[in-house]
Amino acid sequence: MPDRLKAGEVKVRAKATAGDPKQVGAPMPGVISTLAVKEGQKVSAGDVLCSIEAMKMETAIHAEVDGTVAELLIKPGDQIDAKDLLVRLD
């Protein structure tokens, strides 16, 4: 249940487009624990982009395709929801 006192602090994020391998979305809700890339960095398919902590477990998020990090929409400590857009690749 959301805390209504913090309603002004909730950040609504764009959702990743399903089927677009250049948009990396969150597989589940959680908190961003680490970022492994920077904007402008080249990545290969399988490279770790970031990790999400949820229910005392950490999940690594990998790039599905080769590309360059065009935009990072997250930072460590950010609260995210399922399907939120995390990273955009070119």
C-alpha positions in Angstrom: 0.0 0.0 0.0 1.5 3.3 -1.0 2.3 5.9 1.7 0.0 8.8 0.9 2.3 11.2 2.8 5.0 10.5 0.3 2.7 10.7 -2.8 4.5 13.8 -4.1 7.9 11.9 -4.1 6.7 9.0 -6.2 8.5 9.2 -9.6 6.5 7.9 -12.6 8.9 6.4 -15.1 8.5 5.6 -18.8 7.8 1.9 -19.6 10.0 -0.1 -21.9 8.5 -1.0 -25.3 7.9 -4.8 -25.4 9.9 -6.5 -28.1 12.5 -3.6 -28.6 15.9 -5.0 -27.6 17.4 -1.5 -27.5 15.1 -0.6 -24.6 16.1 -2.4 -21.3 13.2 -2.7 -18.9 12.9 -3.8 -15.3 11.8 -7.5 -15.0 10.4 -6.8 -11.5 10.0 -4.0 -8.9 12.9 -3.3 -6.6 15.8 -0.9 -6.0 18.7 -0.2 -8.3 21.7 -1.4 -6.3 24.6 -0.9 -8.9 25.2 0.6 -12.3 27.9 -1.1 -14.4 27.8 1.3 -17.4 28.0 5.0 -18.3 26.3 6.9 -21.1 28.3 6.7 -24.3 29.8 3.3 -23.3 29.8 0.5 -25.9 28.3 -2.8 -24.7 28.0 -6.3 -26.1 25.1 -8.7 -25.8 25.3 -10.3 -22.4 27.2 -7.4 -20.7 25.8 -6.5 -17.2 24.2 -3.0 -17.3 22.9 -2.8 -13.7 21.6 -4.8 -10.8 18.3 -4.7 -9.0 17.8 -5.7 -5.4 14.3 -7.1 -4.5 13.2 -9.3 -1.6 16.8 -9.6 -0.3 18.0 -11.0 -3.7 20.1 -9.3 -6.3 19.4 -9.7 -10.1 21.8 -8.6 -12.8 20.3 -6.9 -15.9 22.1 -7.8 -19.1 22.2 -6.1 -22.6 20.3 -8.2 -25.1 22.1 -6.7 -28.1 25.4 -5.0 -29.0 25.2 -1.2 -28.9 26.1 2.1 -27.1 24.4 3.3 -24.0 22.4 6.3 -25.2 20.6 7.1 -22.0 20.6 6.0 -18.4 17.2 6.6 -16.7 18.2 5.3 -13.3 20.8 5.7 -10.6 21.7 3.6 -7.5 19.0 3.8 -4.9 16.2 4.5 -7.3 12.9 2.7 -6.6 11.6 1.0 -9.8 8.5 -0.8 -10.9 8.2 -3.8 -13.3 8.6 -2.8 -16.9 10.1 0.6 -16.1 12.6 1.8 -18.8 16.1 1.6 -17.3 18.5 1.9 -20.2 18.2 3.0 -23.8 20.8 1.7 -26.3 21.7 2.9 -29.8 
